[in-house]
Structures are given as structure tokens and as C-alpha cells.
Amino acid sequence: MKINFTKMHGLGNDFIVIDCRKKNIPSLSRLIKKLSHRQFGIGFDQALILLPSKKADFRMDIYNADGSANSELIDDIIHEIEPEKVLWEAPNKAQQVYFIKLLGHNVNLGNIATNEVFALEALRLGLRGDTFFDFLPNHCF
């Protein structure tokens, strides 16, 4: 699959921008991890992914080179805006687990596939291994 991108540098960091507004790229976080490799890929610190939005010209997701969310940026957002007022994009399970553990089971998660809603609710309730121990009382350990 051919993927067009722009690579930029600034303040000691390098990043790529991929426009996915008209092109769906499956397994994006896995692809980002491969592309970020400095010897066998493009090599970069972060990836900015432009995606379609219903309310704006585009939405932008920011990934670290390992395919994970940018926790420093998330911390900055939480510091400035009440987390209850933010809808966090979390289409895959790892992102959902991350936000549930960070912000609690009532965190506002968006971009959830309809066939994943029950699995997400099981995560929220601590009925899956990823979040099971987060819901047990402390005296159980």
C-alpha cells in the first residue's frame, strides 16, 4: 500500500504527518511502530494523523513512535480541561484500557465500533483481565 506522508523537524524532534481524511489505513498504530524505526523505516518521534471530522475540517490523532498515545499531551489537556468535558478517541482496546485506568470507568470514550460496545462495557466494569484488578478493593491483595 502506498502511503503519502510529510516529514518535519522542529526543536530537536522529528515527526510525520499522514493525511487519512480520504484513505483508511488498517492497523495504523502497528504501522506507525514499524515506520518509526530509524534503521528500517522512516524514523520519527511522533506521527500526526489527519482524519475526517463531522464538525471541523479534520481531526488529528497524535501517536508516539511506539504507536501509543502521547501521554505528555494528554496530561497537559487534563491539566487545562476537566476530563469529563473531553471525548477521548479510543477505537482500539489498548487505548480504551489506557483511558479507563487513567481517568476511571466513566471516562468519555468515542469512535467505538458498534460490535465492540459490549467488550468496552466489560472493560469498564472490570470484567476483563485488563481492568479486573483495578476494580477490586485494596484489602483483596
N, C-alpha and C positions, 0 to 999 in steps of 0.2 A: 504494500500500500504506500503510495506517495503522500507524504505529509509536508506541506509548506510551513516554514517557521521563520521567525526573525530572531537573531541572537543579538543581545545588547550587553553592554558593560557599564557599570557605574559604581563609584565608591567602593571599589575592591570586590564587587560581586558581579557575577555574570548570570544572565537569565535568558530564557527563550520565551517567545510569545507564539502561541499556536491559535489560529482562528478556527474554531469549531462551530461557528454560527450556522454554517450550511453543510457541515460534514460531521457525521458521528464517528468517533474513533472508539472502538470497543477496548475494554481493559486499559483505560487511559493511565491509571496510576502505575500499573505494571510497565507500560510503555515508557512512562516518564523515568522510572528507575533505570531502565536499560539505556535510554538516550542520554541520561546524565553522566554516565560513566566516562571518565576523562580519557581513557585509553581506547575504548571500544565503541564509544558513542560520540555525541556532540560535545558533552561536558558542560555542565552549568550548575549553579547553586539552587536556582528556583525556576519553576515554569509557571507562566501566566497563561491561563486557558480562557479564551473568549468563547462564551456560549450564548445561545439565544435567550432573550428575556421578553416576557409579555408586557413589562412596564417601562423598559428602558431600551436603549439601542443595543445593549448587550449586558451580560453578566460576566464576571471574571472570577475564576477559581484560581487560587494560588497554592502550588504544591512545592514541597521541598524536593531535593534531588532523590530522596529515597521513596518518593511517592506519598509521603504523609502530609498532613495538614501543617500549615505554618503556625506553630504554637505561640511564637512571639507575637504575631499579628493578632491571633485570637485573644491573647492576654491583653493586648492594647485595646481591642474592641470591648472586652468585658470591663476594663477599667473605665472606659468612656461612656458606655451604653449599658443599661440594665439588660442582662442576658434574656429576661422574659420578653423583651421587646424586639428580639432578633430571631429571625427564622434562619436556622443554620442548614445549609445544603449538606445532606449526608446520604447520597444514593447507595453507598456500599456499607456492608456490615462493619468493617473496621472503623469507618467514620462515625457510624451510629454508636458503637461501643465507646469510642473516644469521647463523644459529647455527653453521653449518658453518665460516664464515670466522672467527667469534668464538672458538669452542671446539674446532675441529678436526673431522676427518671421522668420529670415533667418538662424536660428541655424541648423547645420547639424545633422539630426536625422536618425538613422539606425535601422534595424531589425523591420521594419513596415510591418505588414501583408498587402497583396495586397488589401484585402477588407476593410482596414482601411485608405487607402491613401486619399480618399475624405474627410473623417472626420478629418484627420490631417490637411489638407489644410484649412478646415473651421476654425479649431483652430488657425492656423497661421494668417488668415485674420480677426480674431476677430468676426467670425460669430456664435460662440457658447458661452454659458454663462460663461464658464471657463476663457475665454480671452477677452470677449466683452469689459469690462471697461478698459482694458489695451490699447486699440486702440482708445479710444475717446480722443479728445483734452481736455486739462486741464480745459478750460473755461466751459465745459459742466457740471461740478459738482457743 
